[in-house]
Amino acid sequence: MAPIKSQNSNMLLAFLTLLGVIAVVAVVGFFMLRKGPEIIQGQAEVTEYRVSSKVPGRILEFRVKEGQSVNAGDTLAILEAPDVVAKMEQARAAEAAAQAQNEKAIKGAREEQIQAAYEMWQKAQAGVTIAEKSYKRVKNLYEQGVMPAQKLDEVTAQRDAAIATEKAAKAQYTMAKNGAEREDKMAAEALVNRAKGAVAEVESYIKETYLIAPAAGEVSEIFPKVGELVGTGAPIMNIAELNDMWVTFNVREDLLKNLTMGAEFEAVVPALDNKTVRLKVYYLKDLGTYAAWKATKTTGQFDLKTFEVKASPMEKVENLRPGMSVIINK
């Protein structure tokens, strides 16, 4: 009887042990499989603008470093552009030539040219006087029957030619004295204006070799190194405007209950020792079918879409940096 009693005791002990193990597994499974609180994770983002140059050149100098704060109007970098400098010399030479031509048109001929034209006119007047005397003498002789008609015709032609020459010389003298025609002056002035426009254009390119910050911010990234060549429009650095910061969340639509447009809510920032921040929703948009949570239709569920939610801090959060996680506990 003793062995049977001992065997029954062992079986009871084994059975109780099994029950204990099952109970422990059940309790652990209950706590481990129990649905925990929903957590929505987002990250801080900031407005950035990219600095680039309108002209190709070589990086001559950086005036800032990554992580450095800059103000609007600060010089960020300087480029070396020999081609632009050469174009400036050409443009200024063209401007000087056009200006000289314009001044010549305004002032008219030089004194020596005016004097020469005057003397030619005086010479032509003397020729007219001599031709008139010869014409009158031959005409009198012709009327007396001493000179043939052919001779009269010759001196008449000479007189008319002398008069025409005198008129042409007078016109040349008047032109030299009064200066260029109005159309010539306008053309010379137009050339000057065009040359000035070319100089202004090249000057604008030279200004582009100095990269200026259009707004305050922080240098987040610099791409080329000093001495490297950069092309037109090539990115040189990014500037983050830390005063324009927001938090972006990608939220499943069944969790949007308290995240509607204009809604205010609280979140924590783990990087700032779980600091609580208050945010306000200002943007809400469906991300499309590619971001849908697919359901198994046999269970009666449906596809859940994902929405992009953007919220801005209701007051400035010290030390909040782009990329930091922001957590919403549902």
Buried (B, 14 or more C-beta within 10 A) or exposed (E): EEEEEEEEEEEEEEEEEEEEEEEEEEEEEEEEEEEEEEEBEBEBBBBBEEBBBEBBBBBEEBBBEEEEEBEEEBBBBBBBBEEBEEBBEEBBEBBEEBBEBBEBBEEBBEEEBBEBBBEBBBEBBEBBEEBBEBBEEBBEBBEEEEBEEEBBEBBBEBBEEBBEBBEEBBEBBEBBEEBBEEEBBEBBBEBBEEBBEBBEEBBEBBEBBEBBBEBBBBBBBBBBEEEEEBEEEBBBBBBBBBEEBBBBBBBBBEBBEEBEEEBEBEBBBEBBEEBEBEBBBEEBEEEEEEBBEEEEEEEEEEEBBBBBBBBEBEEEBEEBBBEBBBBBEE
